[in-house]
Amino acid sequence: MKSLMTAWLTAALLMVSQLAQADLTIEITRGNESATPIAVVPFAGTEGLPEDVARVVHDDLERSGYFDPLPRRQMMDQPASADEVRYGNWKALDVRYLVVGSATQEGEGYRLRFELMDVSGEKRMLGEVVTASAGELRGAGHHISDQIFEAITGIRGAFSTRIAYVTSQGVGDNMQFALYVADADGHNSQQVLSSPQPILSPAWSPDGRKLAYVSFETERSAIYVQDIETGKRARISSFTGINGAPAWSPDGRRLAMSLSKDGQPEIYVMDIGSRSLQRITNDSAIDTEPSWGPDGRSLVFTSDRSGGPQLYRHDLASGEQKRLTFTGNYNARGRFSPDGEALFLIHRSSNGYQVARQDLGSGRLVTLSDSRWDESPSVAPNGTMVIFATQQGNSGVLGAVTADGRASFRLPSAQGDVREPAWSPFMN
């Protein structure tokens, strides 16, 4: 009996541990053949550190699709500073940019110094010193990646941002769902909510401190807003029928949502402070999946009023509604690019349901992903990448593709399916 109880306790603790930690791993599925060659030399003095900071930087830059980092085994030497760089060695390897650095311990923390070198110009482009505790080393690596990415591309790096996602485990009545937030590379996951009922549509507040989401924990849909750090949350919408698809306004004061309290699902906007509602659509069709334009002056939403799911834009000032998508008979879940010049969406073609980008000026639609069952796209705050849910064999995983479709990767979980991704805004 004692051994049976011990085995049961061990299994229970293992399950709790798995639910509390749901880090994702990265699998590069398609590289960019025109990616810029770069080398990230192992930082001197990092042997024995809890994290290989240079490896974090290497992986970030590779995952971006913009860079093709040189494998360490091909490096002729490993300089730690600009003074030690022999440019001829790196030119012989066709490396265009070089990152060198070192780490020294300071009290209970570390002092990381890095430099970015232009190999062809034989000059130093960037140098910085970053301090971090042992637990902050991965974050320091992401910060370094952000600085390097922006120095070379002119685009702000998004490696220090976070993602939210939902996991599910079990079958039938034993299903367990959990909402997590993690670093953009899938590490350092933190459980926000666990429930035996489905959790859907997580959405970040513009300041990155809160999540809105749909929970069925009362056996009917309701929209909640939860503070990530404190765990404090409030139920803000629990009308009869559907309460779904929350989306924050850019100023953080309003939530767009889809409600069926008056019959068919329609788009509404709620003032979070007063909880007052403004009805946006009034149609016999299904209107859902609202998303705000970057300037907060318009909403894009999915509607089947033309016979199948298509994207429409609602101007909040004039009330005018205009159809945006005409390629194919299924276009849904539209999300604006940060500059407002394009939409990322799910498009159905003969190859299945895939992530696509439509230029709003020309109306041209281009398919980005090469999988068949994609859903729930979410755009990085710098507009360079889209994360989405997809299928890998019998498992639900997260996928990501660059905004030009040239590179992609997947983020499977070791425990169960992963769905409903949402990319955070810049955190500062």
N, C-alpha and C positions, 0 to 999 in steps of 0.2 A: 504493500500500500504506500509506503514511504517513497519507494523508487518511482511509483506511478505519479505521486504528487510532485516529486522533483522534476520528472520529465514534463509534466503539464506546466509547471511554473517556468521551466526553461523555455518552452515553446511560446508561452504567453509573453515573456520578456523579450524574446526575439521578435515577435510580431509588433510589440510596442516600439522597439528600437527601429524596425523597418519603417513604421508609420511616421516616426518622429524625424527620420533622416531619409530623404528621397533625392539625393544628388543625382544628376544626370551626367552621362558620359557623352563625349563628342566623337562622331564618326564622320570624317570627310568623305562625301560621296561624289563630288565633282569639283575639280580644281580649275582655276582660271589660267588658261595657257598663256595669257598675256600679263600675268601678275609680275610685279616688280621684284627682281632678285634682291634679297636683303640677308644679312647674317647677324644673328644675335649671339654674341660670344658668352659662354658661361661666366658669370660674375666672379671675380676673384674674392676669396674669403667666404664663400657661401657653402663650403663643404660642411655638412652636419647641420645646416639650418633646417627648420621645419618645412620650408618651401624652397624650391628651386625657382627663384624670381625670374631669371633669364628664360627659363622654360615657359613660365606663364606668359612672358612677353612674346616669345616665339609662337606659342599656340594662339594667342590673341591675333597676332598679325596674319598668321596663316588662315585662321578662321574668317577673317574679314573678306577674303577673296582678292584683296588688293596686292598682297605680297606673297612671295614664294621664298620662305626662309631656307637658308642653306643647312643641310644636316650637319650636326656637330662632327661626325666622323670624317667629313670632307674638309674641315678647316686645317690649314697649314700651321697656324699658330693661334694663340689665344691671348691677345693683348688685353690689358686691364684699363688702359687709359689712352688718350689721344697720342701722347708722346711715344707710346710703344707700337703704334700702328705702322706696318709696312704695307703701303698702299699697293705696291706691285703684286704682292701675294693675293690680295683680294680682287684686283683687276684680272689676274690670271684665272680666277674662278667666276668671272663675269658678275661679281657682286656690285650692285650700285650703291647700296647704303650699308653701313656697319654700325652696330650698337655694341658698346663696350661698357664695363662697369665693375664695381667692387662693393663689398659690404664689410663694415666693421661694427663690432658690438659697442654699444654705449649704454651702460647701466643694464637695465632689463630689456632694452630695445636694440634696434639696429639702425645704422646710418648707411643708406644706399646711395651711391653716386653712379650716375650713368651719363654717357655721352653718345650723340648721334653724329656719324661722320658721313660726308658726301665723298664716296670713293673716287669717282671720276674727277671731281674738282679738288680732291685732296685737301678738304677743309672740314672743320668742325661746324656743324649746324646747330647743335643744341646741347646743353649740359645742365644738369640739375641734381640737387641733393634732396633725398626723401628720407624722412625718419618714420619708423614703424615698429610696433611691438611684434612679438612672434606671431600673434593671431592676426596681425594686419598685413603680413607679408604678401599674401595673394592680392589684397586690395592695392598695395603699393605697386605690385607688378602691373595691375590693370591701369593704374594712374600713369605709369611710365609708358605703357602702350598707347594711352590716349594722347600723350604729348608727342610721341613719335609719329603717330598716325596723322595728327593735325599739322605737324611741321612739314611733312612730305606731301600730303594731299590737299591741305588747306581746308579740310573738313573736320569738324570737331569729332573726336573719338567717343565711342559709346561703350567702351569695354568696362567702365565702372558703373554702368547701369544694372538694373535687375530685371528679372522676369517673374511672372506669376504663372502658375499652372495648377491643374487638378489631376490627381491620381485616383485610380480605382483598383481595388483588389477584391478577390473573392467571386462567388457566383450566387445567383438567386437571392435568397433572403439573407445571405451572409456577406453581401457586398459592403464595402467600406470605402468612403470617398474622403479625400483630404485636399485642402487648398494649401499650396506652398508658395513661398517666394525664395528666389535663389539669385546668385550672381548671374550675369549674362552668359557665362560659360557653363552654367549648371551646377557649380560648386556652392558650398555653404548654404544648403537649403534650410529653410525654417518653416515649420508647420504653423499655419495661421488658423486653420479650422479643420476638425474631423467630424464626420457625420455618416450614419448609415443610409442617409438619403442623398440624392444627387446634388452637386454644387456646380453651378454654371456661370459663364460670362464674367469672370473677374475683370475689373477695370480700375486702373490706377488714377488717383487724384493727381492734378497737375503738379503738386508739390512732392509727390512720391511718398507721402506719409500714410495714406489710406487706400483701402480697396473697397469698391462696391462690387457686389456679387449677388447671384440668385441662389437661394437655398430652399430645398424642399423638406427641411427638418421638421416642419409641422404638418407634413404630408400634403402641403399645397405650396405653390410658389410664392416667394416673398423676396424683396430686395433689401439687402443689408448694407450698411457702411461700417467698416471696421478700421480702427487705428492699428497699424501693424506693430508698433512698438509696445503699446500698452495693452492691446487686445480688446479694449473697450469698443463696443459696437452698438448700433441702433438699427432697428427695423424701420425702414422709411416708407415702404409700400407693400401692402398686403391686401389689395382689393380682391373681390371675387373674380375668379378667372385667372388669366395670364398676367403675371408681373415679371417682365423679362427685359434682357438686353440693356442694362444700364450703361450710360456713357456720360462722362464728365465734360462740362463746358471748359474751355481753356482758362477761364477765370476761377474755376473751382466752386462757383456759387450755385450752379444748376446741374441737374441730371436729366438727360433725355432717356426715355424708356418706352417700352411697348406694353400697353395695357389693354385688356379686353373687357374691362368693367362695364362698358356700354354696348357690348356686342362683339363685333369683329376686332381683332388686334389693331390698335391705332397708335400713332406716335404722340407722346406727351412730353412736356418739359416741366420738371418740378423745381421750384425754388427751394433749396435745401434748408434755408433758414426758416421760412414760413410754412413750408410743406404745401404751398399753393401749387395748383396744376394749371398748365396751359395746354389745351388740345391743339396739336399741330396738323394732323390729317383727319379727314372725315370722308371715308370712302367705304364702299361695300367690299373692297378687296382686303387682303391681309397686308398690313404695313408693320414692318419690324426692323430690327438691327440698325438703329440710328447711330450716326457718328458725326461729330462736330467738325466743321471746317476750322483750319488753324486760326482764323481771325474771329471765330465765334459768331459770325454773321449768318451762317447757313448750316443746314444739316443734310447729310446724305442718308438715304434709307432704302431698304429693300421692299418692293411691293409687287404683287402679282396682278395688278389692275390691268395690265396689257395682255394677260393670258398666261404668263409665266414670270418667274422671279427676274426683275430688272431693277436697276438702281435709279433713284430719282433724287433731285436736289430741291430742298425747300429753302427759300430766302426768308429769313425771319422778319425782315423789315417790310417787305411787300406782300408776303404770303404766297408768292409765285412758286409753283412746283413744275420742274422740268425733268423729263426723262434724259438720262445720261448715257445709258448703254444700249447698243443695238446689234452687237456682234453675237450671234447665237441666240438660243432661247432660254439660257440660264446664266444670270450674272447676279451675285449676291455678296453680302457681308463686305460692303465697300469701306475702305479706310483711306483717308487722305494722306498724301505725302506731306512732310513737314512744311514744304514751301507752297502747298496747295495747288500745285500744277499737275498732279497725277492722282489717280486712284489705284489702290491695290485691292484685289477682290478675288472671289472664287468664280471661275468660269468653267462651264461644262462644254466639252467638245467630244469628238469621237474617241478621244484617249482617256476620258473620265473627267473628274473634278480637279482642277488645277489652279494654282495661284497665278494670277495675271496682273499686268499693269496696263492701265489705260491713260494715255495722255489726254488731259481735259481740253487742250487747245485744238488738237487735230482729231480727237476721237479714236486714234489708232490704239488697238488692243494687242498686247504681246503676252504670250504664255511664258511664265518663268520657270515653273517646277516641272519635273518629269515623272511625278508619281500619279496615282489614279484616284485617290480618295482624300483629297486635301480639304481642310475646313479651317475656320477661325483664324484668318491672317491678322497679324499685328505688326506694326511698322516700328523699326528702331527710331529713336528720336532724332538721329542725324540723317535718316532717310536712305541709308546705304543697304539695309537688309530687312527682310520680312521673315518673321517666325510664324509657324502654322502647325496645326495638328494633321497627322497623316497616318497611314497604315503601313506597317512593316511585318509581313507575314500575318500572323493572327494577333499581333500586338499593336496597340495605339502608341505612337511615338510623336515627338516633336521634330519638325524639320525646319530648316532655314535656308533661304536662297538670297543671293545678292539682288539688288534692285535692277541690275541689268541681266540677271539670269545666268551669269557666267560661272558662278561657283555656288556650291550648296553643301550642307552637312545635316546630320541628324543627331538628335539627343534622346536616345532611349533611356528608360529607367530599368534598374535591376529588379524592381518590385512593381508588377502590374502595368496597367495602361496609363498613358499620359495624354491629357487633352486640355483644351481651353487655354492656350497660352496668351499672355498679355505682356507686352514690353513696357517697362517703366519709362517715365520722362527722365531727362537729365536730373541727377540728384542734387545738384547745386548750381 
